[in-house]
Amino acid sequence: MKSLLVTSLLSLAAALVVWALWASGVLASAQAVFILPRAGTSAVAAPQTSVATLLILAAGLITGLTVERAGARRALIYIGIALLLLCLSSFLASAFFKVDVVFVPVAMAACAAGLAVQVKRLRQTDMELTRNIMCAASEVNQLEGAEAGARLISGLKLLEAVLPLDEAIIFHPDANGQLVPVARTRGKSSNGKIEADRNSTWRAGLQLCERAAESGQIVTATKDAESANRQSSVASVAVPLCHEGRALGALLLRLREAFDESDRPLLSAVGAQLARSFQRDEARKEMHGKAIATFLSRRGSARRLEAFRVVSGLLTEQRFGAEVLSETSDGQAVAYLDGTIAYLNPHMLEAARIEADEAAHVDLFTLLDRFRAGVFDEPTIAVRRVLQTGNAYERELYYPDRNQTLLLRIALCFTRRASDDAEAQPICLAITVRDVTRMKELDKLKSDMISLMSHELRTPITSINGFAELLAMDDGVPAESREFLNIIVSESQRLSRMIDTFLSVTKLEAADKQEVMKIPLKLDDVVGDMVVNLQPLAKKKRIRLVQQPNGRLPPVAADKSLITQCVANLIDNAIKYSPEKTTVSVSTELEADAVRVLVEDRGYGIPPESIDRVWEKFYRVARDGQEKDAETTGLGLSFVREVIEQHGGSVALESEVGRGSKFSFTLPRL
């Protein structure tokens, strides 16, 4: 009713304006066009003022209500037909009845009222759309974790943590399209000196940024040796800040070391994140302006409103993820690629020992610093590895002061595209922390129980075997009884081997049942100890056992006892299956993000059909048509694979019959 009342008043007001024009005689010349007097007849009579006023107001009111109820597009058809009929009536009435039906004022009143009501409807739609956009912008800002300026500084801090940064500057176009600096940071190791040719250096960096913004590609420049000696920075890198094909600025980095090509994905991801921050900030500024175009079409405004409703629904569905994460038993955190934290669930706050009022001031590295441990002492290295490779970082962290074990996982999340050809883009980092203390305690309890049972069984079996052997050695025992005693000895020994096999299988099928204590470990030291310990066995078989050490290897996070056993198994196998007067060499080498241990022999080799199966449990290779070795259980290599994969590494084998074999495994470096 309120809307109808406003429409009626607005329509009458528009009609009154037209009536005033008619009453003042302004429309007389236009009205004469639609009158046809006959030759020799008197002039056409004008209607009474009251009747004309009623016709004008009625036309405006009816038109306004029609536009309000039916909409401008449908009402236009009805109004057009009515005006056409009224125009025809004007000609007929003036020609035959000498009456003026005031067609022009009536038509103008109808058009003015319809236009006024349509503008009112557009204004209402625009106001509703503006209110919804403002509300949505406020809610999204709460999820972003920081304002645009703070996000820029946070992004620079992230780069400073993972790159040998001397200086970083963010440029953004001003009103004239010229790049101007909006944020800047200097590396911790920067000497702070001002270069003698600062102006030329600044111009060179600005030109580099302009090239990057124009091309949309990362542009690098390396200084010559003389400049490198005089200045702290060695290389300059310009990263374009592009969002949906539009350049929103550039990021200039001055590095103390040569640019590493493997950092390109990292810089592209951070540049895209900074560009999105600029894009959101510009969109919010433009949102406060007057959108005149929305008044031109009611249909266009309705489409904008529907588009907003779709976006609002998508935002609501995305917020479901955060609500679900708050109900999980694991600690969950989501971090943007500029290092700011988007979300922390209550369990993450509890695991990191962060108060709720402190959560708003926590960034990515502040959070990860709360989980520092022996094998997780440098969070920046872990984050850099995840950003560069896209592979998740996962470690078990033990805190002896509170007797707690946490499983930490840092993963890079990507967009999911409908097309398989489209490349997935990184969007955020997901940090998961799981308390596995209770699980470790239960596993240890099960392991202790199995160990206890095995010892309780082994003790009586050993006694049976020992006493049976003593009785069998007695010459006074009858031959038939001695045969029975030999059977007892043989079967007790077989039962003992079965118990040993059972324990090995238990360890292999549930490797996490062992108490794994990962510490920084030098694989060169482990290999050296095993080579010394197994030298007597190698000399006994007249085999030369040598080590090729590499003293520049970084440490790995591993359980020393398990890795030592793995190295011992590989060396023992190489000695066991090598002929006399051959060499078994053990070496270590550094790969991209891992350390490899390689055991090479000049033995009999492994047939191609058996290469993929040697890592299976109980599998033994038959050599030269002979029966498989009955003394082995086929569990040594399987044990190696289980332990290495448990540590996040991998095993490999290269072999050729008659030429020897190369067994190796890799472990992630710290």
C-alpha positions as CSV (number, residue, x, y, z in Angstrom):
1,M,0.0,0.0,0.0
2,K,2.9,2.4,0.8
3,S,4.4,1.7,-2.6
4,L,1.1,2.3,-4.4
5,L,0.5,5.5,-2.4
6,V,4.0,6.9,-3.4
7,T,3.4,5.9,-7.0
8,S,0.0,7.7,-7.1
9,L,1.4,10.9,-5.6
10,L,4.4,10.8,-8.0
11,S,2.1,10.2,-11.0
12,L,-0.2,13.1,-10.0
13,A,2.8,15.4,-9.4
14,A,4.1,14.7,-12.9
15,A,0.6,15.2,-14.4
16,L,0.2,18.5,-12.5
17,V,3.4,19.8,-14.1
18,V,2.0,19.0,-17.5
19,W,-1.3,20.6,-16.6
20,A,0.5,23.8,-15.6
21,L,2.2,23.9,-19.0
22,W,-1.1,23.4,-20.8
23,A,-2.9,26.0,-18.7
24,S,-0.2,28.6,-19.4
25,G,-0.6,28.0,-23.2
26,V,2.8,26.5,-23.8
27,L,1.3,23.4,-25.4
28,A,-1.2,25.3,-27.7
29,S,0.9,25.1,-30.9
30,A,1.6,21.4,-30.3
31,Q,-2.1,20.7,-29.7
32,A,-3.1,22.4,-33.0
33,V,-1.2,19.7,-34.9
34,F,-3.7,17.1,-33.8
35,I,-6.9,19.1,-34.7
36,L,-8.6,18.9,-38.2
37,P,-11.2,21.7,-38.6
38,R,-13.4,21.7,-41.9
39,A,-13.2,24.5,-44.3
40,G,-15.8,27.2,-43.6
41,T,-16.7,25.9,-40.2
42,S,-16.3,27.6,-36.9
43,A,-13.2,26.9,-34.7
44,V,-13.0,23.8,-32.5
45,A,-14.3,24.3,-29.0
46,A,-11.9,23.9,-26.1
47,P,-13.0,21.6,-23.3
48,Q,-13.9,22.9,-19.9
49,T,-11.0,23.4,-17.6
50,S,-12.3,21.0,-15.0
51,V,-12.8,18.3,-17.6
52,A,-9.3,18.8,-19.1
53,T,-7.7,18.8,-15.7
54,L,-9.5,15.5,-14.9
55,L,-8.4,13.9,-18.2
56,I,-4.7,15.0,-17.6
57,L,-4.6,13.8,-14.0
58,A,-6.4,10.5,-14.8
59,A,-3.9,9.8,-17.7
60,G,-1.0,10.4,-15.4
61,L,-2.4,8.3,-12.5
62,I,-3.4,5.4,-14.7
63,T,-0.1,5.3,-16.5
64,G,1.9,5.4,-13.3
65,L,0.0,2.6,-11.6
66,T,0.3,0.5,-14.8
67,V,4.1,0.9,-14.9
68,E,4.3,0.1,-11.2
69,R,2.2,-3.1,-11.4
70,A,3.1,-4.4,-14.9
71,G,6.6,-3.0,-15.4
72,A,7.9,-0.6,-18.0
73,R,8.3,-3.1,-20.8
74,R,4.7,-4.5,-20.6
75,A,3.2,-1.1,-19.7
76,L,4.8,0.5,-22.8
77,I,2.7,-1.7,-25.1
78,Y,-0.6,-0.8,-23.4
79,I,0.3,2.9,-23.1
80,G,1.3,3.0,-26.8
81,I,-2.0,1.5,-27.9
82,A,-4.0,3.8,-25.7
83,L,-2.2,6.9,-27.0
84,L,-2.6,5.8,-30.6
85,L,-6.3,5.4,-30.0
86,L,-6.4,8.8,-28.3
87,C,-4.6,10.4,-31.2
88,L,-7.1,9.0,-33.6
89,S,-10.0,10.2,-31.4
90,S,-8.5,13.7,-31.4
91,F,-8.6,13.9,-35.2
92,L,-12.1,12.5,-35.4
93,A,-13.5,14.6,-32.6
94,S,-12.1,17.8,-33.9
95,A,-13.2,17.1,-37.5
96,F,-16.7,15.9,-36.9
97,F,-17.7,17.1,-33.5
98,K,-15.6,20.3,-33.2
99,V,-14.3,19.1,-29.8
100,D,-10.7,19.3,-28.5
101,V,-9.9,16.2,-26.4
102,V,-6.5,17.8,-25.3
103,F,-4.5,14.9,-26.7
104,V,-1.1,16.5,-26.3
105,P,-1.4,17.3,-22.5
106,V,-2.9,13.9,-21.8
107,A,-0.1,12.1,-23.8
108,M,2.6,14.2,-22.1
109,A,1.1,13.6,-18.6
110,A,1.1,9.8,-19.3
111,C,4.7,9.8,-20.5
112,A,5.9,12.0,-17.6
113,A,4.1,9.9,-15.0
114,G,5.4,6.6,-16.5
115,L,9.0,8.0,-16.6
116,A,8.8,9.3,-13.0
117,V,7.5,5.9,-11.7
118,Q,10.2,4.0,-13.7
119,V,12.9,6.2,-12.2
120,K,11.4,5.6,-8.7
121,R,11.5,1.8,-9.3
122,L,15.1,2.0,-10.6
123,R,16.1,4.0,-7.5
124,Q,14.5,1.4,-5.2
125,T,16.4,-1.4,-7.0
126,D,19.7,0.6,-6.9
127,M,19.3,1.3,-3.1
128,E,18.6,-2.4,-2.4
129,L,21.6,-3.5,-4.5
130,T,23.8,-0.9,-2.8
131,R,22.8,-2.0,0.6
132,N,23.5,-5.7,-0.2
133,I,26.9,-4.9,-1.8
134,M,27.9,-2.9,1.2
135,C,26.9,-5.6,3.6
136,A,28.7,-8.3,1.6
137,A,31.8,-6.2,1.4
138,S,31.8,-5.8,5.2
139,E,31.5,-9.6,5.7
140,V,34.2,-10.5,3.2
141,N,36.5,-8.1,4.8
142,Q,36.2,-10.0,8.1
143,L,37.4,-13.2,6.3
144,E,40.4,-11.4,4.7
145,G,42.1,-11.0,8.0
146,A,43.7,-7.6,7.3
147,E,43.3,-4.4,5.3
148,A,44.9,-3.8,1.9
149,G,47.9,-1.9,3.3
150,A,48.6,-4.5,6.0
151,R,48.3,-7.3,3.4
152,L,51.0,-5.6,1.2
153,I,53.4,-5.4,4.2
154,S,52.6,-9.0,5.1
155,G,53.4,-10.1,1.6
156,L,56.8,-8.4,1.7
157,K,57.6,-10.0,5.0
158,L,56.8,-13.4,3.5
159,L,59.3,-12.8,0.7
160,E,61.8,-11.5,3.2
161,A,61.6,-14.7,5.1
162,V,62.1,-17.1,2.2
163,L,64.3,-15.1,-0.2
164,P,67.8,-13.6,0.2
165,L,66.2,-10.2,0.0
166,D,68.1,-6.9,0.1
167,E,65.1,-4.7,-0.8
168,A,61.5,-5.0,-2.0
169,I,59.2,-2.3,-3.4
170,I,55.6,-2.5,-4.5
171,F,54.6,-0.1,-7.3
172,H,51.0,0.9,-8.2
173,P,49.8,3.2,-11.0
174,D,48.6,6.6,-9.9
175,A,45.8,8.7,-11.5
176,N,48.1,9.5,-14.5
177,G,49.1,5.8,-15.0
178,Q,52.6,6.3,-13.7
179,L,54.1,3.7,-11.3
180,V,54.6,5.0,-7.8
181,P,55.9,3.1,-4.7
182,V,53.2,2.2,-2.2
183,A,55.0,-0.2,0.1
184,R,58.7,-1.0,0.8
185,T,60.9,-3.2,3.0
186,R,64.6,-3.9,3.4
187,G,66.2,-7.2,4.2
188,K,67.6,-7.9,7.7
189,S,71.1,-8.3,6.3
190,S,70.9,-5.0,4.3
191,N,73.8,-2.7,5.2
192,G,71.5,0.3,4.9
193,K,74.0,2.4,2.9
194,I,72.8,4.7,0.1
195,E,74.4,3.9,-3.2
196,A,76.3,6.7,-4.9
197,D,74.3,6.2,-8.1
198,R,70.9,5.8,-6.3
199,N,69.0,7.8,-8.9
200,S,70.2,5.7,-11.8
201,T,69.5,2.5,-9.8
202,W,66.0,3.7,-9.0
203,R,65.3,4.6,-12.7
204,A,66.7,1.2,-13.8
205,G,64.4,-0.6,-11.3
206,L,61.4,1.5,-12.4
207,Q,62.1,0.7,-16.1
208,L,62.3,-3.0,-15.1
209,C,58.9,-2.8,-13.4
210,E,57.4,-1.1,-16.5
211,R,58.7,-3.9,-18.7
212,A,57.2,-6.5,-16.4
213,A,53.8,-4.7,-16.2
214,E,53.6,-4.4,-20.0
215,S,54.7,-8.0,-20.8
216,G,53.0,-9.7,-17.9
217,Q,56.1,-11.8,-17.3
218,I,58.8,-11.8,-14.6
219,V,61.8,-9.8,-15.8
220,T,65.3,-10.2,-14.2
221,A,68.5,-8.2,-14.4
222,T,71.9,-9.3,-13.1
223,K,74.5,-6.7,-12.1
224,D,78.1,-7.0,-13.4
225,A,81.0,-7.9,-11.1
226,E,82.1,-4.3,-10.5
227,S,78.6,-3.2,-9.5
228,A,78.2,-6.3,-7.3
229,N,81.3,-5.4,-5.4
230,R,80.1,-1.8,-4.8
231,Q,76.5,-2.6,-3.9
232,S,74.8,-5.1,-1.7
233,S,72.3,-6.4,-4.2
234,V,73.4,-8.8,-6.9
235,A,70.2,-9.3,-9.0
236,S,67.0,-7.3,-9.6
237,V,63.7,-9.1,-10.3
238,A,60.5,-7.3,-11.4
239,V,57.2,-9.3,-10.9
240,P,54.0,-8.1,-12.6
241,L,51.0,-7.8,-10.3
242,C,48.3,-9.1,-12.7
243,H,44.7,-10.1,-12.0
244,E,42.4,-11.5,-14.8
245,G,44.8,-10.1,-17.5
246,R,45.0,-6.6,-16.1
247,A,48.3,-5.2,-14.8
248,L,47.7,-3.6,-11.4
249,G,51.3,-2.7,-10.6
250,A,54.7,-4.4,-10.2
251,L,56.9,-5.8,-7.4
252,L,60.6,-4.9,-7.5
253,L,63.0,-7.3,-5.6
254,R,66.7,-6.7,-5.1
255,L,68.5,-9.9,-4.1
256,R,71.8,-10.5,-2.4
257,E,72.3,-13.7,-4.5
258,A,71.7,-14.7,-8.0
259,F,68.1,-15.3,-8.9
260,D,67.0,-18.9,-8.5
261,E,64.7,-20.0,-11.3
262,S,62.9,-22.4,-9.0
263,D,61.5,-19.3,-7.2
264,R,59.4,-18.2,-10.2
265,P,56.3,-20.1,-9.1
266,L,56.6,-18.6,-5.7
267,L,56.9,-15.0,-7.0
268,S,54.1,-15.6,-9.5
269,A,51.8,-16.8,-6.7
270,V,52.6,-14.0,-4.3
271,G,52.3,-11.4,-7.2
272,A,48.9,-12.7,-8.0
273,Q,47.8,-12.5,-4.4
274,L,49.0,-8.8,-4.1
275,A,47.2,-8.1,-7.4
276,R,44.0,-9.5,-5.9
277,S,44.4,-7.2,-2.9
278,F,44.7,-4.2,-5.1
279,Q,41.7,-5.3,-7.2
280,R,39.5,-5.7,-4.1
281,D,40.6,-2.3,-2.8
282,E,39.8,-0.6,-6.1
283,A,36.4,-2.3,-6.4
284,R,35.4,-1.1,-2.9
285,K,36.4,2.4,-3.7
286,E,34.4,2.4,-7.0
287,M,31.4,0.9,-5.1
288,H,30.9,4.1,-3.2
289,G,30.4,6.1,-6.4
290,K,27.1,6.8,-8.1
291,A,26.1,4.1,-10.6
292,I,24.1,6.2,-13.0
293,A,23.8,3.4,-15.5
294,T,21.5,1.4,-13.2
295,F,18.7,4.0,-13.8
296,L,18.7,3.5,-17.5
297,S,17.2,0.0,-17.4
298,R,15.1,-1.8,-14.9
299,R,16.0,-5.1,-16.5
300,G,19.7,-4.3,-16.2
301,S,19.3,-3.4,-12.5
302,A,17.5,-6.7,-11.9
303,R,20.3,-8.6,-13.6
304,R,22.8,-6.9,-11.3
305,L,20.7,-7.8,-8.3
306,E,20.4,-11.4,-9.5
307,A,24.2,-11.6,-10.1
308,F,24.8,-10.4,-6.6
309,R,22.5,-13.0,-5.2
310,V,24.4,-15.7,-7.0
311,V,27.7,-14.3,-5.6
312,S,26.2,-14.0,-2.1
313,G,25.1,-17.6,-2.3
314,L,28.6,-18.7,-3.3
315,L,30.1,-16.7,-0.4
316,T,27.7,-18.3,2.0
317,E,28.6,-21.8,0.7
318,Q,32.3,-21.0,1.1
319,R,31.7,-19.9,4.7
320,F,30.4,-23.4,5.3
321,G,33.9,-24.6,5.1
322,A,35.1,-22.4,7.9
323,E,32.1,-23.5,10.1
324,V,32.9,-27.2,9.4
325,L,36.5,-26.7,10.3
326,S,35.6,-25.4,13.7
327,E,33.9,-28.7,14.4
328,T,36.9,-30.9,13.5
329,S,39.1,-32.5,16.2
330,D,42.2,-31.4,14.4
331,G,43.7,-27.9,14.5
332,Q,43.0,-26.2,11.2
333,A,44.4,-22.9,9.8
334,V,44.1,-21.2,6.4
335,A,46.7,-18.7,5.3
336,Y,46.7,-16.5,2.3
337,L,49.7,-16.5,0.0
338,D,50.7,-13.1,1.4
339,G,51.3,-14.7,4.8
340,T,48.1,-13.4,6.6
341,I,45.9,-15.8,8.5
342,A,42.4,-16.1,7.1
343,Y,41.0,-18.6,9.7
344,L,42.0,-20.4,12.9
345,N,39.7,-23.0,14.4
346,P,39.5,-23.4,18.2
347,H,41.6,-26.6,18.2
348,M,44.4,-24.8,16.4
349,L,44.3,-22.0,19.0
350,E,44.6,-24.6,21.7
351,A,47.4,-26.5,20.0
352,A,49.4,-23.3,19.4
353,R,48.6,-22.0,22.9
354,I,47.2,-18.7,21.4
355,E,44.5,-16.7,23.2
356,A,41.4,-15.8,21.3
357,D,42.1,-12.1,21.6
358,E,45.6,-12.6,20.1
359,A,44.3,-14.5,17.0
360,A,43.7,-11.3,15.0
361,H,47.4,-10.4,15.2
362,V,48.8,-13.8,14.2
363,D,50.4,-14.3,10.8
364,L,51.7,-17.5,9.2
365,F,55.2,-17.5,10.7
366,T,54.0,-16.4,14.1
367,L,51.7,-19.4,14.1
368,L,54.4,-21.9,12.9
369,D,56.9,-20.6,15.4
370,R,54.6,-21.9,18.1
371,F,55.4,-25.5,16.8
372,R,59.2,-25.3,16.7
373,A,60.8,-28.6,17.6
374,G,64.0,-30.6,16.9
375,V,63.0,-31.6,13.4
376,F,61.0,-28.4,12.7
377,D,63.4,-25.6,13.7
378,E,63.2,-23.5,10.5
379,P,59.5,-23.0,9.5
380,T,60.6,-20.7,6.6
381,I,62.4,-23.6,4.9
382,A,59.3,-25.8,5.1
383,V,57.0,-23.0,3.7
384,R,59.4,-22.3,0.9
385,R,59.6,-26.0,-0.1
386,V,55.8,-26.2,-0.1
387,L,55.4,-23.1,-2.3
388,Q,58.2,-24.1,-4.7
389,T,57.2,-27.7,-5.2
390,G,53.5,-27.8,-4.4
391,N,54.1,-30.9,-2.3
392,A,52.8,-31.1,1.3
393,Y,55.2,-30.9,4.2
394,E,54.4,-33.4,7.0
395,R,56.3,-34.1,10.2
396,E,55.7,-35.6,13.6
397,L,56.8,-33.2,16.4
398,Y,57.6,-34.5,19.9
399,Y,57.6,-32.1,22.9
400,P,59.2,-33.9,25.9
401,D,58.4,-31.0,28.3
402,R,54.7,-31.8,28.0
403,N,55.0,-35.4,26.7
404,Q,53.0,-34.6,23.6
405,T,53.3,-35.7,19.9
406,L,51.8,-33.5,17.2
407,L,51.5,-34.3,13.5
408,L,52.0,-31.1,11.5
409,R,51.0,-30.8,7.8
410,I,51.5,-27.8,5.6
411,A,49.8,-28.1,2.2
412,L,49.3,-25.7,-0.8
413,C,45.7,-25.6,-2.0
414,F,44.9,-25.1,-5.7
415,T,41.8,-23.9,-7.6
416,R,39.8,-26.7,-9.2
417,R,39.1,-26.0,-12.8
418,A,36.3,-27.5,-14.9
419,S,38.7,-28.0,-17.8
420,D,41.5,-30.4,-17.5
421,D,43.6,-28.3,-19.8
422,A,43.5,-25.3,-17.5
423,E,46.4,-25.0,-15.1
424,A,45.3,-25.0,-11.4
425,Q,46.4,-21.9,-9.6
426,P,47.6,-21.9,-5.9
427,I,45.2,-19.9,-3.7
428,C,46.1,-20.5,-0.1
429,L,48.0,-22.6,2.5
430,A,46.3,-25.1,4.7
431,I,48.0,-26.0,8.1
432,T,46.7,-29.0,10.0
433,V,47.9,-30.1,13.5
434,R,46.7,-33.4,14.9
435,D,47.4,-34.6,18.5
436,V,48.7,-38.2,18.1
437,T,49.9,-38.6,21.6
438,R,47.2,-41.0,22.7
439,M,47.6,-43.0,19.4
440,K,51.4,-43.3,20.0
441,E,50.8,-44.5,23.6
442,L,48.3,-47.2,22.4
443,D,50.7,-48.3,19.7
444,K,53.5,-48.5,22.2
445,L,51.3,-50.6,24.5
446,K,50.5,-53.0,21.6
447,S,54.1,-53.2,20.7
448,D,55.1,-54.0,24.2
449,M,52.4,-56.6,24.4
450,I,53.6,-58.3,21.3
451,S,57.2,-58.1,22.4
452,L,56.2,-59.6,25.8
453,M,54.3,-62.5,24.1
454,S,57.2,-63.2,21.8
455,H,59.7,-63.3,24.7
456,E,57.4,-65.5,26.8
457,L,57.1,-67.9,23.9
458,R,60.8,-67.8,23.0
459,T,62.0,-68.7,26.6
460,P,60.2,-72.1,26.8
461,I,61.0,-72.9,23.2
462,T,64.7,-72.2,23.9
463,S,64.6,-74.5,26.9
464,I,62.8,-77.3,24.9
465,N,65.4,-77.0,22.2
466,G,68.4,-76.9,24.5
467,F,67.3,-79.9,26.7
468,A,66.3,-81.9,23.6
469,E,69.8,-81.3,22.1
470,L,71.5,-82.4,25.4
471,L,69.4,-85.6,25.5
472,A,70.1,-86.3,21.8
473,M,73.9,-86.1,22.6
474,D,73.6,-88.8,25.3
475,D,74.9,-92.2,23.9
476,G,72.7,-94.1,26.3
477,V,69.5,-92.9,24.7
478,P,68.0,-95.5,22.4
479,A,68.1,-94.9,18.6
480,E,64.4,-94.6,18.4
481,S,64.3,-92.0,21.2
482,R,67.2,-90.1,19.7
483,E,65.2,-89.8,16.4
484,F,62.2,-88.4,18.4
485,L,64.6,-85.9,20.1
486,N,66.0,-84.8,16.8
487,I,62.4,-84.1,15.6
488,I,61.8,-82.1,18.8
489,V,65.0,-80.1,18.1
490,S,64.1,-79.4,14.5
491,E,60.5,-78.4,15.2
492,S,61.4,-76.2,18.1
493,Q,64.0,-74.4,15.9
494,R,61.3,-74.0,13.2
495,L,58.9,-72.6,15.7
496,S,61.6,-70.1,16.9
497,R,62.1,-68.9,13.3
498,M,58.3,-68.6,12.9
499,I,58.2,-66.3,16.0
500,D,61.0,-64.1,14.6
501,T,59.2,-63.9,11.3
502,F,56.0,-63.0,13.1
503,L,57.7,-60.1,14.9
504,S,59.2,-58.8,11.6
505,V,55.9,-59.0,9.8
506,T,54.2,-57.1,12.7
507,K,56.8,-54.3,12.4
508,L,56.4,-54.2,8.6
509,E,52.6,-54.1,8.5
510,A,52.4,-51.4,11.2
511,A,55.6,-49.5,11.0
512,D,54.1,-46.7,13.0
513,K,53.8,-49.1,15.9
514,Q,57.5,-48.6,16.5
515,E,58.6,-45.7,18.7
516,V,59.9,-43.4,15.9
517,M,62.0,-40.5,17.3
518,K,63.0,-38.3,14.4
519,I,66.1,-36.2,15.0
520,P,68.5,-34.3,12.7
521,L,70.7,-37.1,11.3
522,K,73.8,-37.1,9.1
523,L,73.6,-40.0,6.7
524,D,77.3,-40.0,6.1
525,D,77.9,-40.8,9.8
526,V,75.4,-43.7,9.7
527,V,76.9,-45.1,6.5
528,G,80.4,-44.9,8.0
529,D,79.5,-46.7,11.2
530,M,77.8,-49.6,9.2
531,V,80.8,-49.9,6.9
532,V,83.1,-50.3,9.9
533,N,80.8,-52.8,11.6
534,L,80.3,-55.0,8.5
535,Q,84.0,-55.1,7.4
536,P,84.6,-58.4,9.2
537,L,81.7,-60.0,7.3
538,A,83.0,-58.6,4.0
539,K,86.6,-59.8,4.7
540,K,85.3,-63.2,5.6
541,K,83.8,-63.5,2.1
542,R,86.9,-61.8,0.6
543,I,84.9,-58.8,-0.6
544,R,86.2,-55.3,-0.6
545,L,83.7,-52.9,1.2
546,V,84.4,-49.2,0.6
547,Q,82.6,-45.9,1.4
548,Q,82.5,-42.8,-0.8
549,P,81.6,-40.1,1.7
550,N,80.2,-36.6,0.9
551,G,81.0,-34.2,3.8
552,R,78.7,-31.4,2.5
553,L,75.4,-33.2,2.9
554,P,72.6,-31.5,4.9
555,P,70.9,-33.5,7.7
556,V,67.6,-35.4,7.4
557,A,64.9,-35.9,10.0
558,A,64.9,-39.6,10.8
559,D,64.9,-42.3,13.5
560,K,68.6,-43.2,13.8
561,S,68.0,-46.8,14.8
562,L,65.6,-47.6,11.9
563,I,67.7,-45.9,9.3
564,T,70.8,-47.6,10.6
565,Q,69.0,-51.0,10.2
566,C,68.0,-50.1,6.7
567,V,71.6,-49.3,5.7
568,A,72.8,-52.5,7.4
569,N,70.2,-54.6,5.5
570,L,71.3,-53.2,2.1
571,I,75.0,-53.7,2.8
572,D,74.4,-57.2,4.2
573,N,72.4,-58.1,1.1
574,A,75.1,-56.8,-1.2
575,I,77.8,-58.8,0.6
576,K,75.6,-61.9,0.8
577,Y,74.8,-62.0,-3.0
578,S,78.3,-60.9,-4.3
579,P,81.0,-63.4,-5.4
580,E,84.4,-63.3,-3.9
581,K,87.0,-60.7,-4.9
582,T,84.5,-58.1,-5.9
583,T,83.7,-54.7,-4.5
584,V,80.7,-53.3,-2.7
585,S,80.6,-49.5,-2.6
586,V,78.4,-47.3,-0.4
587,S,77.9,-43.6,-1.3
588,T,75.8,-40.6,-0.4
589,E,74.8,-37.7,-2.6
590,L,72.6,-34.6,-2.5
591,E,69.7,-34.3,-4.9
592,A,67.2,-31.4,-5.2
593,D,65.4,-31.7,-1.9
594,A,66.6,-35.1,-0.7
595,V,69.7,-37.1,0.3
596,R,70.3,-40.4,-1.5
597,V,72.2,-43.4,0.0
598,L,73.4,-45.8,-2.8
599,V,74.7,-49.4,-2.3
600,E,76.3,-50.8,-5.4
601,D,77.7,-54.4,-5.9
602,R,79.2,-56.4,-8.7
603,G,77.2,-59.5,-7.8
604,Y,74.9,-61.8,-9.7
605,G,72.2,-59.3,-10.5
606,I,68.4,-59.6,-10.4
607,P,66.3,-60.8,-13.4
608,P,64.0,-58.1,-14.9
609,E,60.9,-60.0,-13.9
610,S,61.9,-59.9,-10.3
611,I,63.0,-56.2,-10.0
612,D,59.6,-54.9,-9.1
613,R,58.9,-57.8,-6.6
614,V,62.1,-57.8,-4.5
615,W,60.5,-55.2,-2.2
616,E,57.5,-57.5,-1.5
617,K,57.3,-59.4,1.8
618,F,58.6,-62.9,1.8
619,Y,59.8,-62.7,-1.8
620,R,63.1,-64.4,-2.6
621,V,65.0,-64.5,-5.9
622,A,66.0,-67.8,-7.3
623,R,69.5,-67.6,-8.9
624,D,70.9,-69.6,-11.8
625,G,68.1,-72.2,-11.7
626,Q,68.8,-72.9,-8.0
627,E,66.2,-73.1,-5.3
628,K,65.5,-69.9,-3.4
629,D,67.6,-69.3,-0.3
630,A,65.8,-71.1,2.5
631,E,67.8,-69.3,5.2
632,T,66.3,-65.9,4.4
633,T,62.8,-64.8,5.1
634,G,62.4,-62.3,2.3
635,L,61.7,-59.5,4.8
636,G,64.9,-57.4,4.7
637,L,64.1,-55.3,1.6
638,S,60.5,-55.0,2.5
639,F,61.5,-53.6,5.9
640,V,63.7,-51.1,4.2
641,R,60.9,-49.9,1.9
642,E,58.4,-49.6,4.8
643,V,60.8,-47.6,7.0
644,I,61.9,-45.2,4.2
645,E,58.3,-44.6,3.0
646,Q,57.3,-43.9,6.6
647,H,60.0,-41.2,6.7
648,G,58.6,-39.6,3.5
649,G,61.3,-41.0,1.2
650,S,61.5,-43.6,-1.6
651,V,63.5,-46.6,-2.6
652,A,64.9,-47.5,-6.0
653,L,66.7,-50.5,-7.7
654,E,68.8,-50.8,-10.9
655,S,70.1,-54.2,-11.8
656,E,71.5,-56.3,-14.6
657,V,72.0,-60.0,-14.5
658,G,75.7,-60.8,-14.3
659,R,76.7,-57.1,-13.9
660,G,75.5,-56.3,-10.3
661,S,72.8,-54.2,-8.6
662,K,72.3,-50.7,-7.3
663,F,70.0,-50.4,-4.3
664,S,69.3,-46.9,-3.0
665,F,66.9,-44.8,-1.0
666,T,66.2,-41.1,-0.5
667,L,65.1,-39.1,2.5
668,P,63.9,-35.4,2.5
669,R,66.5,-33.0,3.6
670,L,66.0,-30.5,6.4
